[in-house]
Amino acid sequence: MKTAAPNLERIRAYTRDILSPLLESFFRSLRGRFEAVGPEGEKYWHRLVMLSGRGKLSRPFLYFLALSALTGRLPRKKSAVAELGLLVEITHFTSLLIDDFIDQDGIRRHAPTYHEYLEAVGIDLLHQSGVISGTCFILLGALRNFLLNLDIPHGKKQALMELHNMHEQLVSSGFMKELEMSRLLSAGRYASGNLSLENFHAMTELKTGILIREPLLNACIMAGFFQDSAEYRGLKSFGTHLGIAYQIRDDIMDLFDPEGKQRPAGSDIRGHKPSILTILALLEDRRRDRADFSALLEEHRRSPKSLKEFQDYFRNSGILDQAVEEYRKGIEAAGMELEALKRQSGNPVFAEGGWSCLNRFVETMKDFEAACRRFRAERS
């Protein structure tokens, strides 16, 4: 007898219902720690609360989506299994504070970023880094305490702690790799072998790939599937491919659909960030294009070019088409991993229907290819 696949919209609504009070309670518990800093600390806390309430909750949504696929149901509200959704949301939120500071992005979720707020109240760059580091230590420390106090079996708690600690280290490595690639772009070293598609994918796997697959693996552990299971291995690979596709979509939207990102257009270009579009334009096997694009970047460094010039370049050179193809490969690879897991899984709930809710989510991501056809058509 097949298991009915949960409705995606129902899971999204459930995610919002669960996370809103959890986020409110989590940040309320931290207020005293920020107030202990002094009057400014309380202002930092208020800013964090405001930013935390503007998220799309896509990571906890993936956690509940995977739980539904593995168990055939959503967990009972106020249960420890449901509350674990907080773990992936705060982990993601903390990574955004760091990411925005590294990229010097001024807007996130239609509001000034944390570091932009700090600058607005007169804190210089050096001390901004100190405040952001302290904030992240407070958030991650509180998150560990939350996990330690969660009422779940010791074996599952231990597995979650090990996974979370490992992922923190890997994401840090991803940030370092991104900084090195960004440094090369900022210095005009466009022919460096480190600005390769292989390095881009390695960086993406360490950052977005980890942040996408962590909620899936948390769901595996809570459903009783550990590292040696087909479910754990399959969803790990599925999440890695999905994460790479997520990042490529994010990079394309940065230039062609900024409203979808809730940020100003062209932040990757302005911040010398290694996006899929920039990396493809600088590949060794595209020497003529690389020379043209390098010249465009050099002109941009001396006197900022309009974003339309970059849009037209990526359209007319075929780079946008290549980026969309890389996106399609990521989505296709994720779908293939899901199909393989469907055959290999010994879990009847997953194999006989639960997998289809994950497949439906993959299908929704294919809609982005239609949007890209519109981006291609908007030629000058």
MARSEKOL-931288 format. One record per residue: residue in three letters; z, y, x of N, C-alpha, C, CB in turn. Coordinates in pm, whole numbers, plus 32768, in hexadecimal, padded with zeros to 4 digits. Glycine has a CB too. Layout:
<nodes>
ALAZYXZYXZYXZYX;...
</nodes>
This chain:
<nodes>
MET80007F8880558000800080008000807D8059807C80007FA0;LYS7F9E80D580437F908148809B7FF681B5807A7F0381818090;THR801F81FB80E4807D826A80D5802F82EA80B780D5827B8154;ALA805883348052801483B280338030841880A0804283E97FAA;ALA7FC6845880D07FD684BB813A8011853B81017F4F84D8817F;PRO80788572813E80B485EF810C804F8661810F813086158160;ASN805E86BB80AF8007873080A6802B8794811380128771801B;LEU7FC587C981597FDF882581C8802788A3819A7F5D884C820D;GLU800088D881278042895280F580D3893780D17FF78989807B;ARG80EE88C1809F8178889F808081CC889C8100818088178038;ILE81918867816B81DA886081EA81EF88ED8222818D88088251;ARG818C89448213819C89CF8242820C8A1581F581178A1D8232;ALA820E8A03817182778A42812083008A0A8144825C8A2D8089;TYR83068988815883848947818083B389808206837288AE818A;THR835689918264837889C782E983B68A5282DD82FA89CD8343;ARG837A8AA6828B83B18B2D8279843C8B28823983538B828221;ASP844B8AD181D584CD8AC78191853B8A9881EF84C28A67811A;ILE851A8A3B8248857C8A0482A6859B8A678316854A898182E1;LEU85328AA3835085458AF383CA85818B7C83B084C28B038410;SER85638BBB834085958C438329862D8C4B833385698C75829F;PRO86798BF882EB870C8C0082FA873D8BCF8381874F8BAF828D;LEU86F78B6E83BE87208B3D844187138BAA84AB86CC8AC28469;LEU86A38BF384A7868E8C61850786F78CCE84F386008C9C84F9;GLU87118CEF847687758D56845887FE8D2E848D877D8D7083C1;SER88248CB1847888A68C8084A688AD8C7A853E88C28BF6846B;PHE883F8C4D857D883C8C418610884F8CC9865187B78C02863E;PHE88048D2E8625880E8DB2866388928DF8863F87978E098639;ARG88C58DDC85C889478E1585A489B58DE38602896B8DF28512;SER89A88D65862B8A0C8D2B86858A068D69871189F98C94868F;LEU89978DA9873289858DE487B889AA8E7887BE88F68DD287E4;ARG89C68EB3874C89DA8F4487498A4A8F6F87A889FA8F7286BC;GLY8AB98F2787A98B298F4B87FE8B068F4888928B9C8EEF87E5;ARG8AAE8EED88BA8A888EE489488A3A8F5F89738A358E658962;PHE89E68F92891A899B900B893B89F2908789308921901988DE;GLU8A4B908A88CD8AA590FE88BF8B01910C89388AF990F1883F;ALA8B21909A897A8B78909D89F08B3890EC8A628B98900F8A1E;VAL8AB390F98A608A6C91478AC68A8991DB8AB789D4912E8ABE;GLY8AA192058A3B8AB792928A1E8A5D92BF89AD8A9E92E88A9C;PRO8A58934189928A08937489228975934C892A8A11940A891E;GLU893E934989A588B2932589B3889C9293898D8882933E8A41;GLY88FD923D89AD88F091AF898E88DF919688F98968916489C0;GLU892591E288A8891891D18817888A91F887EA8981922687CC;LYS8851925E882987C79285880887659217882F87A2930A884F;TYR877C91D788A38726916788CB872C90F98862874F912F8957;TRP87A490DC883387B7907287CF876A9091874F884C906087AF;HIS8775910D871F872E913486A58697912586B8875091C6867E;ARG86669147872F85D59139874985AA90A7874485B1917687D1;LEU85FA9050878085DB8FC1877F85D98F8A86F186418F7487D4;VAL863A8FB286A186408F83861585C18FAD85CB86BE8FBC85CD;MET8597902A85DF851F905A859C84A4900A85C6850990EF85BB;LEU84948FF2864A84208FA8867C84238F17864E841B8FAF8714;SER84998EDA864C84A28E4C8629847B8E32859885308E1A8641;GLY84898E97854384688E8584B783D68E96849584B78EE28466;ARG83838EB484FA82F68ED084E2829A8E5D850B82CE8F4C852C;GLY82D38DEE853882818D81856B823C8D3084FE82D58D2685BE;LYS81D38CE8852681898C9384C881C98C0984BA80F88C8384F6;LEU822B8BEA851182738B6A850C82168AF2851D82BF8B5D8488;SER81AF8B04856F814C8A99857F81848A2085C980D28ACD85C8;ARG81E38A358627821B89C386728276896E861A826989F486ED;PRO82D689AB85D183258955857682D089168509839589A58537;PHE8265895A84DF8209891D847E81D0889B84B881968980845A;LEU81A7889D853681738823857681DD87B7857D813E88438602;TYR825987DD859682C7877C859A82D587378513834C87C285C1;PHE82D9878584A782E8874A8423826A86FD83F8830987B783BC;LEU81F7872D8424817A86E78408817B865C844781018738843C;ALA81A4865584C581A985D4850B8214857984CE81C585E985A2;LEU828685B284A982EF8562846782BA852583E5836B85B98449;SER826E8574839A82358542831D81D384D1833881EF85B382D2;ALA818584DF83A38124847783C5816883F583EE80C884A68435;LEU81DA84008432821F838A8467827F83498403826B83AF84E3;THR82B4839983A783198363834C82EE836482B9839883B3835A;GLY828283AD829B825283B58212829D841681BA8259833081D4;ARG82F7846681F5834484C581A58377853781FD83BB847E815F;LEU83A185A081BB83E2860F8200847985F6820083C1869681BC;PRO84BF8620826A855086058270859C865682088586862482FC;ARG8611862481E58668866A8187869386F081C286E486148164;LYS868F8757817186B887DC81A0874B87D981CB86A288468131;LYS876A8827823287EF8831826F881787B182BB8857884F8204;SER87B9875682CC87D486E1832087B9870683B1877E866782F5;ALA87F086B8840E87DA86D3849C874786C684C0882E867384F3;VAL87018669847E867286568499862586D48474863A85DC844A;ALA8648871284048605878E83DA862988028438862C87B18349;GLU86A9880A845E86D6887A84B186978879853C876D887684BE;LEU866788048567862A87FC85ED85AB885285F68609876A860F;GLY857388798584850088D38586851D895485CF84D388F184FA;LEU859D897B85D385C489F5861A85A889EB86AF86588A128603;LEU85B6897486E785A689618778851C898F87A785BB88CD879C;VAL84B289638762842C8984879184098A16877583C48928874F;GLU84438A50870A84258ADC86ED84658B39875484558B008660;ILE84E38B21877985248B7787DB84E88B62886785BB8B5B87DE;THR84C28AE78886847E8ACE890683FD8B1E890D84608A368918;HIS83B08B1C88A383328B68889D834C8BFE88A282E28B44881E;PHE83AF8C2C885783D08CBB885383F78CEC88DE84448CD587EE;THR84468C9E892584708CC489AD83F88CCC8A0A84D68C5F89E4;SER839C8C6D89FD83248C6F8A5282CF8CEB8A3882CF8BF08A3C;LEU82CE8D1D89BB82808D95899A82BC8E1189DB82798DA98903;LEU83418E1989E483818E8B8A2783528E938AB8841B8E7F8A21;ILE834A8E1E8AF9831E8E198B8582898E368B90833E8D908BC3;ASP823B8DF58B3881AA8E028B3C817F8E938B2781698DA88AD1;ASP81BB8ED68AC681988F618AAB81BA8FBC8B2081DF8F928A2D;PHE82298FA08B6382508FF18BD781EF8FDB8C4B82E18FD18C02;ILE81CC8F5D8C64816D8F3E8CD080E78F828CB781598EA58CDD;ASP80B68F788C3A80338FAF8C18803890448BFB7FFA8F678BA1;GLN80B3907B8BF080C691088BCB808291298B45808F91648C39;ASP808B90CA8AE7805890E28A6180B9913B8A158043905C8A15;GLY8083919E89CE80D891FE898A80F691DD88F9809A92828990;ILE80A5918688BC80B69166882F80BB90CF881C804491A487D9;ARG811690A287C9811F901487A4814E9010871281838FC38803;ARG81078FC586BF812B8FBA8631812F904385EE81B48F748623;HIS80CB9097860F80BB911C85D48132917885F280A99111853E;ALA8179915F865F81EC91B3868381F291BD871B827291788648;PRO822E92298750823E923387E2828A91BB8819828792B58807;THR825B9188888B829C911688CA8326913D88FF824590DD893B;TYR837190D8892783FA90EF895683FA914B89D0843E90698979;HIS83A4912E8A3283A491828AAB8370920D8A8D834F91418B1A;GLU8315921A8A2A82E2929E8A05835392F289C7826B929089A1;TYR83A792B08977841C92F489408479932289B08467929888DD;LEU849092CA8A1284E892ED8A8184B293668ACD84F892768AE1;GLU842E936A8AE083F193DD8B248402945C8AD1835B93C28B40;ALA83F4944E8A4D83FE94C389F48489950189F783DB949A8965;VAL84F094B08A12857894E88A1785A0950D8AA685DD948289DE;GLY853C95108B01855495468B86857A94E58BF385BC95A88B7C;ILE856494648BDD858694008C43850B93E68C9B85B7937B8C01;ASP851B93F48D1E84A893E38D778483934F8D8684C694208E01;LEU841193388DCA83D892B18DD18438924D8E11835592B48E1F;LEU847992768E7F84D5921C8EC4854791F18E67850C925F8F41;HIS858292518E2385F492318DCC85C891EC8D4B864292B08DAB;GLN854A92048D22851491B78CB1851691218CD2848391E58C8F;SER84ED90FF8D4D84EA90728D75857690378D7184AE90638E02;GLY85DB90888D96866590588D91869690418D0386C190BC8DD6;VAL8674909F8CA9869E90918C1C865A90178BDD867D91118BCB;ILE85D990068BFA858F8F968BBF85C48F128BF684F78FA48BDC;SER85E18F0C8C7886198E928CB286A08E718C71862A8EA18D4C;GLY86F68ED78C6487788EC18C26876B8E948B9687CA8F3F8C2C;THR870D8ED08B4E86F58EAA8AC286CB8E178AB8868A8F048A83;CYS86708DEE8B10863F8D648B0D86AF8D028B3085CA8D528B6F;PHE87058D268B8F87778CD08BB187D38CBF8B3987C58D098C29;ILE87ED8D2C8AF188438D258A7B88048CCB8A10885D8DB28A41;LEU87838CDF89F5873E8C91898E873C8BFD89B086AF8CC4897A;LEU87148BDD8A2B87078B508A51878F8B0C8A5E86BB8B438AD4;GLY87F48B588A8D887B8B208A9488B18AFF8A0988D98B808ADB;ALA889C8B5B89AB88C78B448921887B8AD088E388B58BC288CD;LEU87FD8AC2890887AB8A5488D387DF89CD890487188A6688FB;ARG880989C789838842894A89B788C48927896C885E89568A50;ASN8916898C895489928972890989728942887B89E989F28904;PHE890D897E884088E3895387B988BB88BF87BA886C89AA8788;LEU886E889888208841880E882988B587AF884487D888008895;LEU891087D8889D8985878388BC89DE876D884289D787C3892C;ASN89E587D087EB8A3E87C7877689F9878C86FB8A7388508755;LEU8979876B8708892F87348697896186A686798897873586B4;ASP8973868985FB89AB860885D2893C859E85C889F586158549;ILE8913856C863C88AE8503864488DE849986A78823853D866E;PRO88A6841F86A188D083B586FE88C183DF87908880833686E5;HIS891B83AE87E5891E83D58872889983B988B7898E838C88BB;GLY885C8346889D87DE832388E08770838788C287B1829988B6;LYS876783B188458701841488208720849C885E86F884218786;LYS87A084C1885D87C88540889887A88544892D885D855A8881;GLN87C484D6897287A884CE8A01871284DA8A1C87DE84498A3B;ALA86C2849589CB8630849B89DC85FC852889C285EB8438897F;LEU8632856B895D860985F4893F862E865389B08647862388BC;MET86A7864489E686D3869A8A54867986898ACE8764867B8A79;GLU865B860C8AF0860685F08B65857B862A8B5185FD85588B7E;LEU854586198AD984BF864E8ABC84BF86E68AC4849086208A2F;HIS852387258A88852987B78A87853887EF8B14859E87E68A2F;ASN858F87B38B6585A387E38BEF852387D38C41861787978C32;MET84E187618C328464874B8C7B83FA87B18C52843086BC8C64;HIS83F087CC8BD1838C88298BA083A888B78BCF838488248B09;GLU842688DE8BD8844889638C0E841189738C9B84E189788C0E;GLN8422890C8CEC83F189118D76835989178D7B842388988DC5;LEU831788C88D27828588C58D28824A89498CF7825188528CD1;VAL828689838C8F82558A048C5D82688A718CC782A08A2B8BDA;SER82D68A6B8D1182EB8ACA8D7F827D8ABD8DE883768AB48DC1;SER82568A418E0581E78A2B8E6481668A658E2D81D589948E80;GLY81528A598DAA80DB8A928D6B80D78B298D7880D58A6B8CDA;PHE814A8B6A8D6581518BFB8D75812E8C238E0481DE8C308D4F;MET81608BD68E6581438BF58EF180AE8BE58F1081968B9A8F4E;LYS80728B7E8ED87FE18B698EEC7F928BDC8EAE7FB48AE28EB0;GLU7FBB8C068E377F778C778DF57F868CF78E487FAF8C8C8D67;LEU7FFE8D0F8E7E80148D868ED07FBA8D888F4B80A48D908EFA;GLU7FA98D138F8A7F548D0C90007EC38D288FDD7F608C829043;MET7E928CF18F6F7E088D0A8F467DF68D9C8F1D7DE18CAD8ED1;SER7E5A8DD38EDA7E558E5F8EB37E558EBB8F2E7ECA8E818E58;ARG7EA38E958F937EA78EE4900F7E1E8EE890517F0F8EA99071;LEU7DD88E7890527D528E73908D7CF18ECD90427D1E8DE3908E;LEU7CF98ECB8FBE7CA18F208F6D7CC28FB38F837CAE8EFD8ED7;SER7D448FD28F877D6E905C8F9A7D42909390227E0690678F8D;ALA7D3F903990867D189062910E7C80906191227D5990069175;GLY7C36903890BD7BA4903590C87B6F8FBF91187B7590B29107;ARG7BBF8F5591257B928EDF91727B508E7C91137C0A8E9C91BE;TYR7ADE8EA490DD7A9E8E5A90717A5E8DD790A07A358EB09030;ALA7A438DCA91207A028D5091537A678CE6917E79A78D7291C8;SER7AE78CFF916B7B4D8C9F91957B3B8C1A914D7BD98CD7917B;GLY7B498BAE91987B3F8B29915F7BAD8B0A90FD7B408AC391CB;ASN7C1B8B5991017C898B4390A37C698B7490167D068B8890D5;LEU7BFF8BC690097BD58BF48F857B6E8B928F4E7B9A8C868F8C;SER7B9B8B198F387B438AAB8F0D7B688A7D8E827B4A8A368F6F;LEU7B0B8A378E427B258A008DBD7B9389958DC57AA489C48D80;GLU7B9489498E337BFB88E48E467C8689248E4B7BE188948EC6;ASN7C9289928E957D1389D88E9D7D3A8A178E187D0E8A438F0A;PHE7CD68A498DD07CF28A838D4C7D2D8A198CEF7C718ABE8D0F;HIS7CEE89A38CED7D2189388C977DAC890A8CC47CBF88C18C96;ALA7DC289048D497E4688DC8D7D7EB189418D527E4288D08E18;MET7E9189C28D5D7EEE8A2B8D337F0A8A218C9D7EB68AB78D55;THR7EA08A0E8C4F7EAE8A068BBD7F00898D8B937E258A028B7B;GLU7EEA891D8BD77F3788A48BB77FCB88B98BD27F02882D8C07;LEU7FEB89048C3C8077891B8C6080BB89808C048080894B8CF0;LYS806D89D88BC780A98A3E8B7080958A1A8ADC806C8ACA8B8D;THR80218A3B8AA780098A238A18800D898F89F77F838A5F89ED;GLY7FD9893A8A517FDA88AA8A39806788758A267F9788628AAB;ILE80C388A18A7B814E88758A71818E88A989F0819F88A68AEB;LEU8175892989D181B48966895C817E892F88D881A189FC8960;ILE810688F488DD80CE88B3886680FF8823885C803588B78868;ARG810687DE88CD812A875088C381C1873A88B680F68705893C;GLU8215879C88DF82A6878788D382D1876D884482EF88018909;PRO82A487BC87DF82CE879C875682A087128728829A880486F6;LEU822B86E5875681FA86618731825185F3876C8169864F875E;LEU827A860587EB82CE85A1882D835D85A487F882CD85B688C4;ASN838D861A87D3841186218792840F85CF8711843786B58774;ALA83A185DB86C78394858E864B839284F88668831385B785FF;CYS834D84D186D2834B844386F883D98410871182F4842E8777;ILE8425845A876084AD8431878385058427870684EB849387E7;MET84FC848C86B0854F848B86388527841C85D78547851285F1;ALA84A883F285DD847A83848588849382FC85C983E683948569;GLY84CB82FE864584EC828186888482824986E3850D821C8625;PHE8420829E870B83B58270876583C782B687EC8326828F8728;PHE83E6826788528405829E88D6838D828F8935848082588911;GLN83A482AE89B6833682BA8A1682DE823E8A22836E82DA8A9C;ASP831581C98A0B82C7814F8A1C82788129899F832280DD8A43;SER827C817A89378238815988BA81AA819188B98286818E8843;ALA81548150886D80CA8180885D80CA820988198075811C880B;GLU8128821D87BC812E829B8773814E831187D1819782928705;TYR81AF82FC882A81D6836688898161838688E78253833A88DA;ARG8126831D892080B88333897E803F8373893A808E82AE89BF;GLY8022834388C17FAD8377887A7FBD840888517F9283248801;LEU8033842C881C804784B687F280578514886980C184BF8798;LYS808384DE88DA8088853089557FFA8559897E80CD84E289C8;SER7F9E84FA89817F13851989A47ED2857189397EC1849889B5;PHE7EEC855288BB7EB885A2884C7EE48634885B7EE7856987C4;GLY7F66864988777F9C86D088847F64871B88FB803086CA888F;THR7F4A86D389697F11871589DF7E86874B89C17F0A86B28A55;HIS7E3186FA89837DA9872889607DAE879888F97D5586B38929;LEU7E08878B88997E1687F288337E43887688727E7A87C687C6;GLY7E9E886D88D47ECF88E589187E62892E89647F3F88C18975;ILE7E0C88E389A77D9C892289EF7D408968898C7D4E88B78A41;ALA7D248926891A7CD0896588B47D1289E3887D7CB389028841;TYR7D9589DD88657DE08A5288367DCC8AC988947E778A30882A;GLN7DD88AB089177DCF8B1D89787D428B56897D7DF88AED8A02;ILE7CDE8B0089767C548B3089787C398B8688FC7BF08AB9897E;ARG7C688B5788887C598BA7880E7C9D8C2E881E7C938B5D8793;ASP7D168C2E88577D618CAA886D7D138D0A88C67DEA8C8A88AC;ASP7CD68CD489307C8A8D28898D7C108D66894B7C5E8CD68A07;ILE7BCA8D1888F97B538D4D88B47B7C8DB7884F7B058CDA886E;MET7BE68D9B88047C148DFA879F7C448E7D87DE7C868DBD874C;ASP7C798E7688577CAB8EEE889A7C3F8F5988A37CDD8ECC8927;LEU7BC38F2F88B87B558F8E88C97B058FA188497AF88F618938;PHE7AF68F3787F97A9A8F3D87877AE08F4586FF7A428EC5878A;ASP7B5F8F2386F67BA58F2586767C388F46868B7B968E9D862E;PRO7C558FBF86BF7CDF8FE186E27D3E8FE0866A7CE490688722;GLU7D0C8FFC85F17D638FFB857C7DA18F7285667D1790278500;GLY7D528F0985867D858E8185777DF68E6585D87D168E1E858D;LYS7DFA8EAE86487E648E9B86AD7EDB8EF886987E2B8EB08737;GLN7ECC8F58863C7F368FBA86237F54900D86A17FB68F7385F2;ARG7EEB902686F07EFC9074876B7E8190CA877F7F13901687E7;PRO7E8A913487D47E14918787EF7DA7913688337E3B91FF8846;ALA7D2B915C881C7CBA911388587CB6912788EF7C369142881A;GLY7C8B90BE89337C6C90C889C27CE290C98A1F7C1F914089D9;SER7D55909989F47DCB909C8A4D7DB690428AC77E4990718A01;ASP7D698FD78AB97D4F8F7F8B2B7CFD8FC68B977D058EFF8AFD;ILE7C96900F8B6C7C42905A8BCB7C9490C78C0F7BC890988B83;ARG7CDE91128BBE7D2D91818BF77D9A914F8C567D6D91D38B86;GLY7DD290DA8C377E4090A78C887E1690498CF77EA090628C32;HIS7D92903D8D127D5E8FE48D7B7D908F548D667D8890168E08;LYS7D908F2B8CE97DC38EA78CC87D548E3F8CD27E028EA68C3B;PRO7D708DC78D077D098D608D157CEA8D1C8C8F7D358CF68D7B;SER7C928D588C3F7C6A8D1D8BBF7BF48CBF8BD47C468D8C8B59;ILE7BD78C6E8B707B668C118B797AE38C5D8B8D7B5E8BB88AFB;LEU7AD48CD08B4E7A578D1D8B5B7A458D4F8BEA7A578D948AF9;THR7AAE8D888C237AA68DBB8CAC7A8D8D4B8D107B278E058CD0;ILE7AD58CDC8D017AC68C6D8D617A3A8C328D5A7B2F8BFF8D45;LEU7A038C1F8CE3797B8BEA8CD779158C478D1779578BD38C43;ALA792B8CC98D0B78CC8D2A8D4478D18D2D8DDC78E98DB58D0E;LEU793D8CFA8E18794D8D008EA979388C798EEF79D68D338ECA;LEU79088C158EA578F68B918EE2788B8B938F4F78D28B2A8E77;GLU789E8B3D8FB478448B36902877B68B178FFE78768ACC908B;ASP77A38AC38F99771B8A9C8F7376D58B048F1D771F8A188F2A;ARG77148B768F0A76D58BE58EC076D18C5F8F1B77228C048E3B;ARG769B8C4F8F9476A68CB98FF9766A8D3E8FCA76618C8D9078;ARG75F58D378F8875B88DB48F5A76118DF78EF2752B8D9B8F20;ASP76408DA78E92769A8DDF8E2C771A8E118E6B76B98D758DC0;ARG774C8DC68ECF77C88DEE8F0F77B98E758F5377F58D858F75;ALA77468E8B8F93772E8F0C8FD4772B8F7D8F6D76AB8F099024;ASP76E68F658EFC76DE8FCB8E9477688FE78E58767D8FA08E26;PHE77B28F7C8E3F78348F8D8E0078988FCC8E61786A8F068DCD;SER78918FA48EE178E88FE08F4678D190768F4E78D18F9F8FCF;ALA7851909E8F477830912D8F4B786A91748ED1779791418F52;LEU786191338E5D7899916D8DE37931917D8DEE787591178D69;LEU797491178E267A05911F8E387A2A918D8E9B7A3C90988E68;GLU79DC919A8F0679F792038F6979E8928D8F2B799A91F68FE1;GLU7980929F8EDB796F931F8E9679E593398E3878EA93228E47;HIS7A1192CF8DF77A8092DB8D997B0193028DE17A9492578D4D;ARG7B1492CF8E5A7B8C92F18EA87B8B93858ECC7B94929B8F28;ARG7B1593BB8EEC7B0C94478F147B1294A58E9B7A8B945F8F63;SER7ACB947D8E317AC694CF8DB87AB9946F8D417A4F95368DBD;PRO7B2294608CF27B2193FA8C867AA493FE8C307B99940C8C2F;LYS7A68938A8C2079F0937B8BCE7A1B93618B3D799593088C03;SER79BF93788AE279DD935B8A5679DE92C48A437975939E89F8;LEU7A2E929889E37A35920889C879AF91D489937AA591E98964;LYS7963922B895378E09201891F788591D68991789F927388CF;GLU789092168A05783E91ED8A78785F915F8AA27852924E8AEE;PHE78E0913D8AA1790790B48AC278DD90538A55799F90AC8AD8;GLN78EB907A89D778BE9023896A782A9006897678DD906488E2;ASP77DB906E898D774A905B899A772890048A12770390E289A6;TYR777190188A8077558FC68AF7776E8F338AD977AD8FF48B6E;PHE77E18F148A9E78028E878A8377A38E498A1D78928E7C8A51;ARG77758E9989BC77138E65895C768C8E4B89A077018EC888E7;ASN765A8EB089E375D18EA98A1775C28E4C8A8E75A48F328A3E;SER762D8E348AD876278DDB8B4D763B8D488B26768F8E038BB3;GLY76628D2F8AAA767D8CA68A7F770B8C788A9C761D8C498AC2;ILE775F8CD08AD577E98CAB8AF578388C8E8A76782F8D1B8B46;LEU78238CDE8A0E78698CC5899078468C3A895B78458D308927;ASP77C68C158962779D8B8F893577E28B22898677048B7F8941;GLN77ED8B378A0878318AD48A5C78C58AC88A3978228AF88AF0;ALA79048B3A8A2079928B3889FD79A88AED897979C98BC889F2;VAL794F8B048919795A8ABE889979468A2888AD78F28AF58835;GLU78ED8A03890978D889758927795589378965785F89638986;GLU7999898289BC7A16895189F67A80893E89897A4A89B28A63;TYR7A81899A89297ADD898E88B87ABD891088687AD58A0C885C;ARG7A3D88FD884B7A13888887FD7A3A88078844797C888C87E5;LYS7A2C880388C97A52878C89167AE7876F89057A2F879F89AC;GLY7B3987D789097BC987C388F97BEC878B88717C128845890F;ILE7BB087C388087BC9879387807B978704876F7B8787EF8718;GLU7B2186E987A67AE78662879C7B3F85FC87E47A59865F87D7;ALA7B718621885B7BC785C788A87C4985AD885E7BE486018933;ALA7C808614881D7CFB860287CF7CE285A2875B7D2F868B879A;GLY7C7085B287187C4D855986A97C3C84C986D67BCF85888666;MET7C0084B6874C7BED842E87817C7383ED87A27B93843287FF;GLU7CD1843C87D97D57840787F57D9C83DC87757DAC8471883E;LEU7D888429870C7DC48408868C7D89838786527DB1847C8629;GLU7D078379865D7CC582FF862D7CF58285867B7C2B830C8639;ALA7D03829486FF7D32822587527DC081FF872D7D2B824A87E7;LEU7E15826487147EA0824986F17EA9820486697EF182CA86F0;LYS7E51822C860F7E4E81EC858B7E3A8154859A7DDD82298534;ARG7DE5812C85F87DCA809D860E7E3C805886587D49808B865B;GLN7E7C80A186B67EDF8063870E7F6C806486D47EE080A88792;SER7F8880BE8677801080CF86468041805385FB8018814985EB;GLY80BC802D861B80FC7FC085D1814D7FF3855C81557F6F862E;ASN814780768544819180B684D8813A80B9845B81BF81468500;PRO8158806983F581028064837F80F980E9833581347FFA8321;VAL816481398337816081BB82F580F58212833281E9820182FE;PHE80EE821483B7808B826483FE7FFF822883ED80AE826F8493;ALA7FF281A784087F6F8166840A7F2D816283827F7D80DB843F;GLU7F7C815B83177F42814A82927F3581CC82427F9580EA8244;GLY7F4A823C82817F3682B982397F76833382777F6982AB81B1;GLY7FE8832082BA802E839382F27FDB83E1835580AA83668334;TRP7F86839B83A17F3383DB84077ED6844483CB7EE183738452;SER7EB48433834A7E4D8489830F7E79851B83047E2884568286;CYS7EFD853582FB7F2885C182F47F0E860783797FBD85CC82CE;LEU7F1F85BE83E97EFC85F7846B7E65860B84757F2E859C84DE;ASN7E1B85AC843F7D8985B784427D5A862F83F07D488537840C;ARG7D9B8647837F7D7786BC832D7D90873D83797DC686BC82AA;PHE7DFC873F83C67E1887B684167DAB87CB847E7EA287AA845A;VAL7D7F876084BF7D11876A85207C9487A084DC7CF486E08562;GLU7C7A877084627C04879F84187C0C883583FD7BF687538394;THR7C84886883E27C9088F883C97C71894884477D1D891A8398;MET7C8E891084BB7C71895685387BDB895E85537CB7891285AD;LYS7B8F890385187AFD890885287AC0898184E37ABE888984F2;ASP7B0C89BC84847ADA8A32843E7AC08AA5849E7B3D8A5D83D3;PHE7B068AA485107AF58B1285707A678B1685A77B598B0485E3;GLU7A258AA385AD799C8A9F85DF79408AF1858579698A0E85E8;ALA795D8AF28502790E8B4384A579228BD784C279348B238412;ALA799E8BFD84E279BA8C898505796E8CB085847A518C9E8518;CYS79658C5185E1791E8C6E865E78898C84864779328BFC86C1;ARG78518C4285E377C58C5B85C377B28CEB859677948BF98555;ARG78178D20855178128DAE8529781C8E0885A378838DCE84C5;PHE78748DE4860378818E34867C77FA8E3886C878F18DFB86D7;ARG77B58DC686CB77348DBF871076CE8E1986CD77018D2F8714;ALA76D38E1D8648766D8E6685FB767D8EFD860676738E3C856A;GLU76F38F2A862C770F8FBB863176DA8FF786B377A78FD78623;ARG765C8FE386CB761E9015874775FB90A8873975A08FC3876B;SER75F590E887AC75D1917787A9753D9185878F75F791BE882E;
</nodes>
